[in-house]
Amino acid sequence: MHQRSQKVRGRHMKKRALKNKALSVSFDEKGLKDYVTGFRKRKKKRRQVAEKKQEEANRLKRHQERKKRRLEKEACFVWWKSTSHQFCA
C-alpha cells in the first residue's frame, strides 16, 4: 500500500514524491561560450532581418505608387478622349 501512495496518478504527484525527487543541474561550457560570444552575431542577424523587411516594405510602397500613377494616367486619358481633347497633366 505504501508504494502505491507514491506513484503518479495521472498528472498529479504527491507532495512526498516531489520532496524526494532530486534536482540536477548540468553545465555546458560550449553552450555558455556560444551564448556569451554570440551577442554580436545575434545583433548583426537582427539588423539584417530588419533591413530586409524595410527593403521589402519600400519595394511594395514603390509598387503601389507606380500602380496609382498608372491608374491616374489611364483615368486622365479616358477623360481626355471623352472631352474636347485638352492636354491633361
Residue pairs with C-beta under 8 A, 6 or more apart in sequence:
5 14
5 16
6 14
6 16
6 17
6 20
8 17
76 88
77 88
79 88
80 86
80 87
80 88
